[in-house]
Amino acid sequence: MESKYKFVSVILALALVASLSRLVYVVSADADKVEQTADAKSVVWQIIMSRKSVRSYTDQPISREQIDTLLRAAMAAPSGKDMRPWKFLVLDDSLAIKDFAAKVPRAKMLAEAKAVVVVCGDMTVTGDDGKPSYSWVLDCSLASENLLLMAEAMGLGAVWVSVHPREERIQEVRQALNLPEHLMPLNIIPLGYPKGDAKPKDKYNEDNILYW
Ligand SMILES: Cc1cc2nc3c(=O)[nH]c(=O)nc-3n(C[C@H](O)[C@H](O)[C@H](O)COP(=O)(O)O)c2cc1C
């Protein structure tokens, strides 16, 4: 009889230890989660608030690996019906960049860029109705902003140089890059390590908030 009680006590003790260790695990996992969330919030906040247009770059090169990271960030953007109607044309050869810069002289910063991404809408990406995305400009804009934020996070400088919707600019880029008809250039994003001290602007304006 006594040994039966002993056995039950041991089982109960083991169960108690198991529950306590589970509790400790859950509490510490929750603490990690809270910490991680707070970290994520401050990192995202810091990157968003420090992003700025950078129009001058040093001679330091940018690697294909860095470009790959930027494009992965770009392609993580949301898109209407998840169609992802984008193509990213990348120039990272200095001669190709020089040639492009010469053909788009209004964008002076291109001459110093170490890489250039031309974000294009791809009209061959069609929906169930067989038509190109109705939201390609929005989708490509979101991808562009992701890229700009990732560039900031990586210590790179970048700027959105407008192309779409101005017809003469679209034609200029089309001709410079010999683009096929189905690619519609939205913007040009030159990239490089920042030269000078471009600063983020404080754009917060509570007049722009309307609680309805
Ligand atoms: C749609 C759009 C078009 C832009 N076009 C140009 C451009 O052609 N050339 C340029 O130097 N900057 C261009 N910019 C960058 C803006 O001038 C810049 O974002 C704005 O002055 C705010 O400065 P910030 O980016 O440093 O916050 C463009 C930005 C957007 C969103």
The ligand as an ORCA input file, in Angstrom:
! r2SCAN-3c Opt
* xyz 0 1
  C       6.415     59.802    -57.846
  C       7.748     60.416    -57.497
  C       8.485     61.025    -58.469
  C       9.743     61.550    -58.175
  N      10.519     62.054    -59.180
  C      11.743     62.522    -58.904
  C      12.610     62.924    -59.948
  O      12.284     62.822    -61.125
  N      13.835     63.419    -59.610
  C      14.252     63.493    -58.307
  O      15.368     63.945    -58.068
  N      13.452     63.093    -57.280
  C      12.235     62.592    -57.560
  N      11.441     62.119    -56.550
  C      11.890     62.212    -55.163
  C      11.149     63.336    -54.443
  O      11.624     64.581    -54.893
  C      11.362     63.169    -52.933
  O      10.823     61.940    -52.507
  C      10.712     64.300    -52.136
  O      11.359     65.517    -52.392
  C      10.745     64.036    -50.649
  O      12.070     63.893    -50.198
  P      12.569     62.575    -49.489
  O      12.436     61.430    -50.461
  O      14.014     62.846    -49.144
  O      11.732     62.337    -48.283
  C      10.219     61.545    -56.838
  C       9.447     60.922    -55.853
  C       8.240     60.343    -56.181
  C       7.465     59.610    -55.105
*
